[in-house]
Amino acid sequence: MTHAPSFRELLTQILSPAELKEAIFAYDVLGKLALIEIPRKLQKKKKKIASALLHAVKNVESVYEKVGGHEGKFRLEKVRFLAGKKISSTAYKEWNCEFELMPGKVFFSPRLSTERQRIASYVKKGETVAVFFAGVGPYAITLAKHAKPARVFAIEWNPDAIPWLEMNVRKNKVQDIVIPMHADVKKVGHILGQCDHVIMPAPESATKYLAAAVNCLSPAGGTIHCYAFVSNKKPLHEMWKKLEKGLQEVKGSARVEDIRKVLQFSPRKVQMCAVLRVKGGKRTQTK
């Protein structure tokens, strides 16, 4: 039986030794779509690289290129079609959940699959959860299917993401638990004081919304799971500084229980998650 060549092996046939040193061999697979990064020095060969990936990875039918980083208010990452079939959406599965989405139109990271399952382990049956910056629903739906909370408020401010979120809630049959909300997380007054947990998976800016998260917790208190990007040099120190700044408006009511590395986002940047336990008591009004 012949061995099917890997992506790396195919690249050795189309790239020179010097070009191979520039190549990025990692890629993301979302259903039948693969996302790849092409370094600037290899742009002239990006079609050949994409074709190699298409032949090397079973079940992948479309290859798109990541163009730049996550940008703008909605953390969108531009993508460009390279090879295979042009598509308008793809279906991605993890932990018995299925998500319909399209990179470039909405934010989604398959690299946080294990993290979503870890967060679900914190939530107990019958609790109420708010997911800030909910996107197409990966955290909200994973929680609904695995933790069995009473309710999950999935709050998203990107209008283009809301139809995907609503579709995925129906697709996963969690309409009785997940409540999609198109709103700014600072303007969700009708859920204030109802939640046992608030999940904040927007590492670029989440710490700026800690006061809003605290206000969503029940009078008895609760737990906040807050994400942030920090430098690789002193990640814990920088995370503490970001938390301290974000908690200035609610100083004295929150205790940091745990800080952990989630993933290496880039050579110089890591994503961290802090678990904050908030005691009951008076809430600070968000502006």
URPE-V65180 format. One record per residue. N is the residue number from 1. RES is the residue in three letters. PHI is phi as a letter, one per 40 degrees, with the letter a starting at -180 (none if undefined). OMEGA is omega in radians with two decimals (none if undefined). D_FIRST is the distance of its C-alpha to the first C-alpha in Angstrom with 1 decimal. Layout:
BEGIN
N RES PHI OMEGA D_FIRST
N RES PHI OMEGA D_FIRST
END
This chain:
BEGIN
1 MET none -3.10 0.0
2 THR c 3.14 3.8
3 HIS c 3.10 6.6
4 ALA c -3.10 9.4
5 PRO c 3.11 12.5
6 SER c 3.09 15.3
7 PHE d 3.13 18.9
8 ARG c -3.13 20.1
9 GLU c 3.12 17.6
10 LEU c 3.13 18.5
11 LEU c 3.12 22.1
12 THR c 3.14 22.1
13 GLN c -3.06 21.5
14 ILE b -3.14 24.5
15 LEU b 3.08 26.9
16 SER c 3.10 28.9
17 PRO d 3.12 29.2
18 ALA c 3.13 32.4
19 GLU c 3.12 31.1
20 LEU c 3.12 28.2
21 LYS c 3.14 31.1
22 GLU c -3.00 32.5
23 ALA c 3.03 29.4
24 ILE b -3.05 29.1
25 PHE c 3.13 25.6
26 ALA c 3.11 26.7
27 TYR a 3.09 27.0
28 ASP b 3.07 28.1
29 VAL b 3.09 26.4
30 LEU b -3.07 28.9
31 GLY g -3.14 27.2
32 LYS c -3.14 25.7
33 LEU b 3.06 27.6
34 ALA b 3.10 26.8
35 LEU b -3.06 29.7
36 ILE b 3.03 29.5
37 GLU b 3.11 32.1
38 ILE b 3.12 32.5
39 PRO d -3.10 34.9
40 ARG d -3.08 37.8
41 LYS c -3.11 36.8
42 LEU b -3.09 33.5
43 GLN d -3.12 35.1
44 LYS c -3.13 34.8
45 LYS b -3.05 31.0
46 LYS c 3.12 30.7
47 LYS c 3.11 29.4
48 LYS c 3.12 26.5
49 ILE c 3.13 25.8
50 ALA c 3.12 26.0
51 SER c 3.10 23.6
52 ALA c 3.12 21.0
53 LEU c 3.13 21.5
54 LEU d -3.13 21.3
55 HIS c -3.04 17.8
56 ALA c -3.02 16.6
57 VAL b -3.11 18.0
58 LYS c 3.08 16.9
59 ASN g 3.08 20.0
60 VAL c -3.11 22.3
61 GLU b -3.10 24.2
62 SER b 3.07 27.1
63 VAL b 3.11 27.7
64 TYR b -3.14 31.2
65 GLU b 2.99 32.9
66 LYS c -3.11 35.3
67 VAL b -3.12 38.5
68 GLY g -3.11 40.9
69 GLY c 3.07 41.5
70 HIS c -3.02 43.0
71 GLU b 3.00 46.4
72 GLY g -3.08 49.5
73 LYS d -3.04 51.1
74 PHE b 3.06 48.0
75 ARG f -3.10 45.4
76 LEU c 3.13 43.4
77 GLU b -3.12 40.7
78 LYS c 3.09 40.4
79 VAL b -3.12 37.1
80 ARG b 3.12 36.2
81 PHE c 3.14 33.6
82 LEU b -3.02 31.1
83 ALA a 3.11 28.1
84 GLY g -3.11 26.8
85 LYS b 2.99 29.3
86 LYS c -3.10 32.8
87 ILE b 3.13 33.6
88 SER b 3.09 36.8
89 SER a 3.09 35.3
90 THR a 3.14 32.3
91 ALA b -3.11 31.8
92 TYR b -3.10 30.8
93 LYS b 3.01 30.5
94 GLU a 3.05 31.3
95 TRP f 3.11 32.9
96 ASN g 3.05 33.2
97 CYS b 3.11 35.0
98 GLU b -3.09 34.3
99 PHE b 3.03 35.8
100 GLU c -3.08 36.3
101 LEU a 3.01 37.1
102 MET a 3.09 36.8
103 PRO d -3.10 36.7
104 GLY g 3.12 39.6
105 LYS c 3.14 41.9
106 VAL a 3.09 41.8
107 PHE c 3.05 40.9
108 PHE a 3.09 37.9
109 SER b 3.07 35.7
110 PRO c -3.10 32.5
111 ARG c 3.13 32.9
112 LEU b -3.12 35.8
113 SER d -3.14 34.0
114 THR c 3.13 34.6
115 GLU c 3.12 38.1
116 ARG c 3.11 38.9
117 GLN c 3.11 37.9
118 ARG c 3.13 40.0
119 ILE c 3.12 43.0
120 ALA c -3.12 42.7
121 SER c 3.11 43.3
122 TYR c -3.00 46.7
123 VAL c -3.12 48.0
124 LYS c 3.12 49.5
125 LYS d 3.09 49.9
126 GLY g 3.14 52.8
127 GLU c 3.12 53.2
128 THR b -3.03 53.7
129 VAL b 2.94 51.6
130 ALA b 3.03 52.0
131 VAL b 3.05 49.0
132 PHE c 3.07 50.4
133 PHE f -2.93 48.4
134 ALA c 3.13 46.2
135 GLY g -3.13 44.2
136 VAL c 3.00 41.9
137 GLY h -3.06 42.4
138 PRO c 3.12 39.6
139 TYR c -3.07 42.0
140 ALA c -3.09 44.4
141 ILE c 3.07 41.9
142 THR c 3.09 39.9
143 LEU c -3.09 43.3
144 ALA c -3.07 44.4
145 LYS c -3.03 41.3
146 HIS b -3.10 41.0
147 ALA b 3.13 44.5
148 LYS f 3.06 46.5
149 PRO c 3.10 49.4
150 ALA c -3.14 52.4
151 ARG a 3.00 52.1
152 VAL b 3.05 50.1
153 PHE c -3.12 51.9
154 ALA c -3.00 49.3
155 ILE b -3.11 51.3
156 GLU b -3.10 50.0
157 TRP b 3.06 52.1
158 ASN c -3.10 49.7
159 PRO c 3.13 50.8
160 ASP c -3.13 47.4
161 ALA c -3.05 45.6
162 ILE d 3.10 47.8
163 PRO d 3.10 46.4
164 TRP c 3.12 42.8
165 LEU d -3.13 44.3
166 GLU c 3.09 46.1
167 MET c -3.10 43.1
168 ASN c 3.05 40.9
169 VAL c 3.12 43.7
170 ARG c -3.11 43.7
171 LYS d -3.12 39.9
172 ASN c 3.05 39.8
173 LYS f 3.11 43.0
174 VAL b -3.13 45.0
175 GLN c -3.12 48.0
176 ASP c -3.11 50.3
177 ILE b -3.04 49.4
178 VAL c 3.12 48.5
179 ILE b 3.11 51.3
180 PRO c -3.14 50.3
181 MET b 3.04 53.1
182 HIS c -3.03 53.5
183 ALA a 2.93 55.8
184 ASP c -3.08 56.6
185 VAL c 3.09 56.2
186 LYS c -3.08 59.7
187 LYS b 3.13 61.1
188 VAL b -3.04 59.9
189 GLY d -3.07 63.2
190 HIS c 3.05 62.7
191 ILE b 3.14 60.0
192 LEU d 3.07 62.0
193 GLY g -3.07 62.5
194 GLN b -2.88 59.9
195 CYS b 3.02 56.7
196 ASP c 3.12 55.5
197 HIS b 2.95 52.7
198 VAL b 3.12 52.2
199 ILE b -3.05 48.7
200 MET b -3.06 48.9
201 PRO c 3.05 45.5
202 ALA b -2.98 46.8
203 PRO c 3.12 46.6
204 GLU c -2.96 48.4
205 SER a -2.99 51.6
206 ALA d -3.07 51.6
207 THR c 3.11 54.1
208 LYS c -3.06 56.7
209 TYR b -3.11 56.6
210 LEU c 3.11 57.2
211 ALA c 3.10 60.7
212 ALA c 3.12 59.4
213 ALA c 3.13 56.9
214 VAL d -3.13 59.7
215 ASN c 3.12 61.8
216 CYS c -3.10 59.2
217 LEU c -3.12 59.2
218 SER c 3.11 61.4
219 PRO d 3.12 64.8
220 ALA c -3.11 63.5
221 GLY h -3.12 61.0
222 GLY i -3.03 57.2
223 THR b 3.07 54.1
224 ILE b 3.08 52.8
225 HIS b -2.99 49.3
226 CYS b -3.10 49.7
227 TYR b 3.09 47.2
228 ALA a 2.97 47.9
229 PHE c 3.08 46.4
230 VAL b -3.13 47.8
231 SER c -3.11 47.4
232 ASN c -3.01 45.1
233 LYS c -3.14 48.1
234 LYS b -3.01 50.2
235 PRO c -3.12 48.3
236 LEU c 3.14 50.4
237 HIS c -3.11 53.7
238 GLU c 3.11 52.9
239 MET c 3.10 51.8
240 TRP d -3.14 55.1
241 LYS c 3.14 57.0
242 LYS c 3.13 55.4
243 LEU c 3.13 56.1
244 GLU d 3.14 59.7
245 LYS c -3.12 60.4
246 GLY c -3.09 58.9
247 LEU c -3.11 60.9
248 GLN d -3.13 64.2
249 GLU c -3.11 65.4
250 VAL b -3.07 64.5
251 LYS d 3.09 65.3
252 GLY g -3.09 65.9
253 SER b -3.08 64.1
254 ALA b 3.11 60.6
255 ARG b 3.11 58.9
256 VAL c -3.09 55.6
257 GLU c -3.07 53.6
258 ASP a 2.98 50.3
259 ILE b -3.12 48.6
260 ARG a 3.07 44.9
261 LYS c 3.13 42.3
262 VAL c 3.10 40.0
263 LEU a 3.04 37.7
264 GLN c -3.04 37.8
265 PHE c 3.12 38.6
266 SER a -3.13 38.8
267 PRO d -3.08 39.4
268 ARG b -3.03 43.1
269 LYS b 3.08 43.2
270 VAL b 3.05 42.3
271 GLN b -3.12 42.7
272 MET b 3.05 44.9
273 CYS b 3.09 46.1
274 ALA b 3.03 49.5
275 VAL b -3.12 50.7
276 LEU b 3.05 54.4
277 ARG c -3.08 56.6
278 VAL b 3.12 59.6
279 LYS c 3.09 62.8
280 GLY c 3.13 65.0
281 GLY h -3.08 68.0
282 LYS c 3.13 69.2
283 ARG b 3.09 66.8
284 THR c 3.13 67.1
285 GLN c 3.09 67.4
286 THR c -3.09 64.7
287 LYS c none 66.0
END
